Amino acid sequence: MSQRYSDLMDKVYLLAMVIAGLSLLVMTVIIPIGIFSRYVLNRGESWPEPVAIICMVTFTFIGAAVSYRAGSHIAVNMLTDRLPQAAQAFCARVVDLLMLLISLVMFYYSFYLCADLWEQPVAEFPILTSGQTYLPLPIGAILMILFVVERLMFGSQENRPIVLLGNHG
C-alpha cells in the first residue's frame, strides 16, 4: 500500500512540478510582452497583467506543495537542531500536523471562494471567471494535504529519485 501511494504521489508531484514550471515560464514571457506593448507600441493591452497574476497564483500554490514534498521550503531550524533526537522528531510531527490543519483550512475557504466567484467574469480576460482564476488555491491545498498525509504515514520523501531529479547539490 505504501509503495503504491508513494508511486502515485510521485506522478502527482511530477505533474505539479511541470504545471508550476510552465506557469513560471508563461509569466516570464507575458510580462515583457505587456511592457513592450505599453512602452514601445504605446498601446497598453489589457490581458497580460491578469494572465501573469493567474500564472503567479498557480506557481505559488502548486509550487508550495511541490516544495513541501521536496523538503525545500523555508524552515527555521535554529531551535529544533539543538534539541535531542526524540524532541526533534516530535517537533517535526507537530509541524506536519499543523501543516495538515492549515491546508485543510485553506482548502475549505478557497473552495467556497471559488464557488462564490464562479459566475463573476474577469473584465480584462472575459474567457475566464474569477472563480476559475482562483482554482489553483484549492488544488494547491489538496496537493499539500496529499503530501502531508504521505509524510505523516511514510516519513519524508526528500530522497525519492523523482524528488532528487535535477538536484545536483
Residue pairs with C-beta under 8 A, 6 or more apart in sequence:
2 153
2 154
5 150
5 153
5 154
6 150
6 154
6 157
6 160
9 69
9 146
9 147
9 150
9 157
10 160
10 162
12 143
12 146
13 66
13 69
13 147
13 162
13 163
14 162
16 62
16 63
16 65
16 66
16 143
17 66
19 58
19 62
20 58
20 59
20 62
20 63
20 66
23 54
23 55
23 56
23 58
23 59
23 62
24 55
24 59
24 63
26 51
26 55
27 51
27 52
27 55
27 56
27 59
30 48
30 51
30 52
30 55
31 48
31 52
33 45
33 48
34 44
34 45
34 48
34 49
34 52
37 43
37 44
37 45
37 48
38 44
38 45
46 123
46 124
46 125
47 124
47 125
49 124
50 122
50 124
50 125
50 133
51 125
53 133
54 128
54 133
54 136
57 133
57 134
57 136
57 137
58 136
60 136
60 140
61 136
61 137
61 139
61 140
61 141
62 136
62 139
62 140
62 143
64 73
64 140
64 144
65 140
65 143
65 144
65 146
65 147
66 143
67 73
68 99
68 144
68 147
68 148
69 147
69 150
69 151
69 157
69 158
69 163
70 157
70 158
70 163
71 156
71 157
71 158
71 163
80 87
80 88
80 91
80 92
81 88
83 91
93 152
96 148
96 151
96 152
97 152
99 144
99 148
100 145
100 148
100 149
100 152
103 141
103 144
103 145
103 148
104 141
104 145
106 137
106 138
106 140
106 141
106 144
107 138
107 141
107 142
107 145
110 134
110 137
110 138
110 141
111 138
113 131
113 134
113 137
114 131
114 132
114 134
114 135
114 137
114 138
115 131
116 131
117 129
117 130
117 131
117 134
118 129
118 130
118 131
118 132
119 129
119 131
120 129
120 130
120 131
121 128
121 129
121 130
122 128
122 129
122 130
122 133
125 133
147 157
150 157
151 157
157 163
158 164
